[in-house]
Amino acid sequence: MVQRQLPNPAELLELMKFKKPEFDGKKRRLDSALTIDDLRTIAKRRTPKAAFDYTDGAAEGELSLTRARQAFQDVEFHPGILRPAPSVDTSVEILGGPSALPFGIAPTGFTRLMQTEGEVAGAGAAAAAGIPFTLSTLGTTSIEGVKAANPNGRNWFQLYVMRDREISYELTRRAAAAGFDTLQFTVDTPVAGARLRDKRNGFSIPPQLTLGTIINAIPRPWWWYDFLTTPKLEFASLSTTGGTVGELLDAAMDPTISYDDLAVIRDIWPGKIVIKGVQNVEDSVRLRDAGVDGIVLSNHGGRQLDRAPIPFHLLPEVRKAVGDDFTVMIDTGIMNGADIVAAVALGADFTLIGRAYLYGLMAGGRAGVDRTISILRTEIERTMRLLGVASLAELEPAHVTQLTRLVPVTRSAADALVR
């Protein structure tokens, strides 16, 4: 029989610990975010639809982005047992320098339109975390401004080749003079992808105000306060602004970009150079043989060619083709530290995060970017411990199985179907 008694107030106090209230609204909402998806939810609530959709969206039917994220979800891990890893080493050497974590911040455009701190928040958070920060040609903070925000850390610059080649050359020289150590030469944007959310929302610089955008802005006065009381939004690296993202890209970029342009930029750039936007094995091998320092397997976050190859699916085949001594990085679809661990296990030397960083930025400025990095760090460390590995070097393909939903149809099978 159960023995019962009157509740003892002293014992109740031991069992019931009241949480100390947090009066700082920003800290409270960021502390409540346990995943990147949580940060995305906060970002969507706090940011006008046009700006949020620019970050969140992709090209056309957004199939490339959906498939890239699904590819990471379709991962089966294979942990080792009785292999304790009480502490883990998440550091890596990448492109001649250190990174405390196996990811850096990817280049993003229009960044101050997402949240007014923009690239300064990203570069500052990267400096504090000991990881690289990449400034986009379409960034809204100058090369020199990013250097000031991250004076002792690793800064990388992402370069588009312009119709006016001298613009690209001058940006390259400025980045080199500012001490940026790596150039991401981007090759997947000869023309702009069809980013339909932007067209429907009238997303542009300057923003196009309609009745819909005004109504959407009413519950977000803090965004408009920041936008209207900070310096004019413009591309820090370009003199021409005005229009949608697609119009700006089509006016500035040159669809005739070739290996000749790569040769010219290599002559100008004194540091490491990687080619961003590689999407097949053949180009990976060709670029390795051309002597570049590395590649980024990327479909531009699904924002260019919809139905493009999934970088994570390409990774094992590319690694096998180029060998172990060539730097292979990957982006697109990363939303969890486990995604990063899986990529490293299958041969990636490094990864880049774009949307995950911007969700944090929109959720809480610099503190939000710090939260993004903290969440991913925790997920990486926990996944490594559960796999039984103490360092990134111990990760190997045997730790991961890529489960496949999209199985290519062979030519012979396709011919048989036609018959």
N, C-alpha and C positions, 0 to 999 in steps of 0.2 A: 504494500500500500504506500502511496506517495505521501510523504510527510510535508505538511504545509505550515506556513507561518506568516505573520504580518510582514510586509516589506520593511526592510531596514534601510532608512534613508542613507546611511553611510555606505552601505553596499551598493545602493542604486547609483550613488555618485561615482563609484568605481566603474560601473558598467556603462554609464551614460556620460560620454564626454561631448560637450557641445563645441561645435566648430567655431573658432574665432571668426567674427565677421570681417570681410574684406571690403573696405570702403572705397578703394581705388577701382573705379569701374573698368578701366582698361585691363588692369591686372586680373580682376575677377573674371572677365570674359576670356582672356587668354589662358588663364589657369584651367578654365573649364574645357579647353580644347585638348583632347587626348590624341587626336589623329589629324592628319592633313585634311581629311574630309570635314572634320569639325571646324577647322579654320576656314574652309571653303564656305560652310554654312554661315559663319559669322561675316565673312567678306561679302557674301551675297546680300545679307541684311543691311550692311552698312554702306554699300557702294551703289551709285546709280546704275541702272540696268545696262546702259550703253557701254560704260567703262568695265563693268563686271563681265559682260558678254564678250568683250574684246579679249579678255584674258581667258575666259572659260571656253570660248568657242573654237571652232576649227573650220576647215573648208567644206563647202557643199553639204553633203549628208553627214559629215563628221565621222565617217566610217573608219578612217585611218586612226584617229584618236581613240575611238571606242575599242578597236581591235588591239591597239598597243596596250591599253590598260587591261584588257581582257587577257592578253598574253601573260602579263605578270600575275594575274589572279590564277591563271591555269598553270601554276607551278606546284610541284610536289617536292618537298624537301626530304632528305634522307639523313636523319641525325645519327651520329655515333653515340654509343652508350658507354658508361664507365670511363669517360674521357673528360675529367673535370676541367672547366675553364673559368675559374673564379674571377679572373680579370682578363680583358681582351684588349688587343692592340689594334686600333682602327686606323692607324696612320699609314700613309703610302707616299712613295716617291713618284712624282708624275712630271714629265717634261722638264727634268733637271732641277726640280725643287720639291719641298715637302708639302704635304697637306695632312692635317690632323684627322681628316675623315675622307672616305673614298668618293666624295662628291664635291662639286663646286657649284656656284650660281651661274646659270646660263644667261646668255644675252637676251634682253627683252626690250622691246620698243614701247614708246608712249608711257614710260613707267610712272612719271609724276602725275599722269592723269588717273592712274589707279589710286594713288595716295600721294600727297604732296611731298613727302620725304624722298620718294623715288629711289634713285640709284645710291644716294648718300646713305640711306638706311641699309640697303643691300651690301654696299661696300664696307660700311662700318661693322655690320653683323658678321660678314665674312672675315674681317680682320680679327674680331674678337674670338671667332671660332677656329682661326688658323687654316682657312680654306680659300681657294681662289675665287675671285669675283670677275665676271666678264661684262664689259660694257659693250652695248650694241651701237652700231653706226646710227641707228634710229633712237638712241637713248636721249633722255631729256636732262642729262647732266653732262658737262663737258669732260673731256679726257683729264684735264687738269683738276677739275672738281672731284672726280673719282680718286685721283691720286692724293688729293688733300684729305679725303675721307678715309683712305686706306694707305697711309704713307709708307708703312713698313711691311705690308702684306703683299700678296701676289695678285697683281692685276693683269687681266687678259683683255684683248680687244677683238671684237668680231667685226670683220670687214666685208661690206658689200662692194662690188665693183660697179662704179657709176658710168653712165653714158659719158660724162665728163671725167675722164680718167684722172685728171690732175687733182680732183677732189679726193679720190681714193688714195692717191699717192701722198697728198698732204696729210690726210688723217693718219696714214701709216707712219709718216715721219714724226708727227706729234705724239703718237702713242709710244714710239721708240724713245723719243726725247724725255717723256715722262716716266720712263723706266718700266713700262709694261713688258712682261717677259715672254708672252705667247700671243700669237696672232691666229684667230680662227677665220680662215679664208672660206667664206660661205658660197656654196655653188648650187644650191637648190632653188634659187629665186630669180630665174631669168625674167619671169613675169610674176605678178601677184596671183596667189590662189583666190578662188571665189569664196570669200568669207561672208556668207550670207547674213549672219547675225548683224555684222557691222552695217551692211546695206539697209537692212530692215530698221535698225536703230538710228540711222543717220550718224553713225560714229565717225568723227572727223576732228581735225585740229584746224580752227577752233571748233568746239562742240556746236552742233546745229540744234538750236532750241526749237522744240515744237510743244504743242499742248501736252502731248504724251510725256515728253522728257521733263517738263515742268511739274506735272502731276507726280511723276515718279520721284522727283527730287524733294518734294515737300517733306516726307518723313526722314530725310537725310540732310538736315541743315548743316551738320558738321562738315560734310564733304564740300558743300558749296562755300562755306566760310573759308576753308583751307584754300579752295581753288581761287577765290576772288581776292584773298588777302596775301597771296604769295606771288613771286615773280611770274611774269607771263610764261605760259607753257609753249615751248618751242623745242625743235631738235637742236641740241647743243652742237652737233657736228655738221649740220646742214644749214644753208642759208635760206632755202626755199621751203615754206610750209603752206598748209592750206589744202584741204581735201581729205578724202577717206584714205585709209591705209593702202588700199589697192591703187588708188590714183597716184599717191605719193611714190609707191614702189614702181609702178609702170613708168612714171615720168623720170625717175632717177636711175633705175637699174637697166642694164644692157643685156639683151638676150644673146648677144654674140660672144659672151665671156668664154674664154678658152684656156688651154695650157699656156698659150703665149702670155696671157695676163698673169697667170701664176708665176711664170718665170720673171716677169718684171717686178712683181711684188716681192719675190724672194730676194732679188738683188737689193731692194730698198730695206727690207726688214732684217735686223741683225739678230733677232731672237729665234725662238722655236716657232714653227709654223705647222698648223694642223688644218686639214680640209674638213669642213663641216657640211653635212648634207649628203654623205655617201650612202648609197642604197643598193649596192650589189657587190658581189664577190670580185667580179672582173675589174671594176674601178678601184677597189681596195688594193688589189695586187698591183695595178698600174701605178697608183700613187705611191705605194711603197717603193717600187722600182724607180720612180722619179725622184726619190730622195727626200720626200717631206718627212717631218718628224712624227706624224701620226694622223689619224682620221677620227671623225666623230660620225658614227652610224646614227643617222637622224632623218626623219621625214618632216622636220620643221614643226614638230608637235602636231602633225596632222593638218597644218595650216596652209599647205601648198597643194600638192597633188593628192586628192582623195583616192582611197584604195591603194595608196603607196605601200611598199613592203614594210613589215613590222620590224623595227631595228632589233628588238630582243630575239626574234626568231632568226634573224640573219647572223647574229653574233657568233654562235659556235662554228658555222661554216666559214665565216670570215677569219676568225682566229686560226683555224686549221690552215687556211690558204696563205695567210701572211706570216705565219710563224710566231714564236713566243717573244721575239725581241723587238717587235714593232708595236707602237702605242696605238691601242684601239679604245676609244671612249664611246659612250652611248648616251642618248637622251630619248625623250618622248615616252610619256605614260607613267613616269615614276611618281608614285603617291605614297610609298611606304618604305621604311628602311629595309624591309625584307626584299623589296624589289631590287634594291641596290646590292644586297648580299647575293641574290640569285645571279645578277649580272656579273659580279666579280667572279663567282664560282664558274660561270660559263665562259670566262675569258676576257672580260672587260678590265682594263687597267684603271678606269675612272668613269664616273657618271656625272651628268649635269642635270640640275633641277631648274625648271622655269616656272610653270604654273604653281607648284608647291610654294615657291618663294613669294610669288605675287599674292597668293591667298593669304599668307601671313602678313605681307605688307598692307593689304587692304583691311585685314582684321585689326591691325594695331600698330602700323608704322614700324619703326625700328624694333620695338619690343616684339611685334608680331613676327618679324623675320627671325629674331633670336629664338622665338618659340618654334618656328618651323624647323630650324636647325636642331634644337633640343629634342623635338619629337623624333626626327629621323635618326639622331644619334642614339637615343634610347632604343629605338626599334632595331637598329643595326646591332647594338651590343647584345640585346636580348636574343635576337635570332642567332648570333654567333655562339652565345653560351648554350642555347638549346641544341645547336648542331654539334657542340663539343669541339669547337675550334677556338684557339686563343689568338690567332692573328689572321689577317686577310690572306697571307701567303698560304695558309693551310686549306683555304677553300679550293675546291676542285670540282670538275663536272660531275663526279659521282655523288655530290651532295644535292644535285638538282635533276629533276625530270621535267621537261617541257611537255605538258599535256596539250594535245592538238585538237582544236575544233575545226580549223580551216586547213583541209588537206588538199594540196595542189592536185589537179587532174592532169595526168600525164598525156602527152600528145597521142600515144597509141590508144589510150582509153577514150580520149575525146573523139578520135576518128571512128572508134567503134560505136560511140553514141550517135554520131552523124549517120552512120549506116543503118 
